[in-house]
Amino acid sequence: MRDNEQPKPLYWEASYEIVLSLMEHHPHADLDALGLQELYEWILALPGFADEPILANDELLTAILREWYEEIGEDS
C-alpha cells in the first residue's frame, strides 16, 4: 500500500483480514502470552479498523486468535 492510500476498512466479521493486518503490525507477537484484552486493543488500533468496539466479545476475540494461530502454522 502506498503512503497516500487509505487502508481498507476492517470490520469484526472480516476476521481473516484482521489477522493479516495483525501479522503485519505485530510480526513477533507471542500468541501464547497474548491476552484477549491486549488483542482487543491491538485490533482497535489497526489502521482502517472501522467497526464498533462494543460489538467485540470473548468468543469473537478467541476466534480471531485461533485463526491467527492457524495462519502462522500454515506459514511454517
Phi and psi in degrees as a GROMACS rama.xvg file:
@    title "Ramachandran Plot"
@    xaxis  label "Phi"
@    yaxis  label "Psi"
@TYPE xy
-76.6871  156.8  ARG-2
-59.8114  -31.0167  ASP-3
-89.6515  0.958001  ASN-4
-90.5959  141.41  GLU-5
-81.2104  140.136  GLN-6
-66.3887  152.785  PRO-7
-64.582  135.535  LYS-8
-60.5943  138.368  PRO-9
-110.343  136.205  LEU-10
-127.656  157.542  TYR-11
-51.9144  -38.9188  TRP-12
-71.3278  -12.6182  GLU-13
-92.0847  58.5212  ALA-14
-61.4258  -37.1917  SER-15
-64.0122  -42.9535  TYR-16
-65.7164  -36.2305  GLU-17
-62.7369  -45.2062  ILE-18
-60.698  -45.2544  VAL-19
-60.205  -41.171  LEU-20
-67.8413  -40.5203  SER-21
-61.1136  -41.9368  LEU-22
-63.1454  -36.6716  MET-23
-69.9947  -41.9715  GLU-24
-88.391  -17.9788  HIS-25
-136.107  63.4036  HIS-26
-65.9314  -21.4546  PRO-27
-111.308  23.9862  HIS-28
-63.0134  138.782  ALA-29
-93.4748  96.3054  ASP-30
-64.3398  -26.278  LEU-31
-69.7529  -25.3052  ASP-32
-101.591  -4.98142  ALA-33
-79.2103  120.643  LEU-34
-87.923  162.863  GLY-35
-64.2921  -35.4093  LEU-36
-64.6207  -43.7867  GLN-37
-65.8361  -41.7728  GLU-38
-58.4671  -45.4681  LEU-39
-56.2338  -47.6367  TYR-40
-64.7755  -39.2844  GLU-41
-62.821  -42.7696  TRP-42
-63.7502  -46.051  ILE-43
-61.0546  -29.3037  LEU-44
-85.5152  -5.46107  ALA-45
-64.4847  140.209  LEU-46
-60.3269  130.165  PRO-47
89.3371  -4.75976  GLY-48
-64.053  122.738  PHE-49
-126.819  6.04027  ALA-50
-92.3162  174.434  ASP-51
-79.7834  120.874  GLU-52
-56.2451  -33.4251  PRO-53
-66.5131  -16.1134  ILE-54
-76.1805  -12.5186  LEU-55
-73.4664  147.74  ALA-56
-147.044  170.851  ASN-57
-59.7091  -38.3212  ASP-58
-63.1495  -44.5149  GLU-59
-64.7096  -46.3898  LEU-60
-64.4134  -39.0328  LEU-61
-64.3337  -39.7143  THR-62
-64.6728  -39.49  ALA-63
-64.9009  -44.2604  ILE-64
-62.0921  -41.8486  LEU-65
-61.8965  -42.979  ARG-66
-64.6424  -35.7061  GLU-67
-64.0523  -45.4653  TRP-68
-55.8664  -46.8286  TYR-69
-62.8519  -40.8525  GLU-70
-66.6445  -43.7139  GLU-71
-72.0876  -26.5644  ILE-72
-66.9369  -34.6642  GLY-73
-72.5198  -27.803  GLU-74
-76.3472  -21.4486  ASP-75
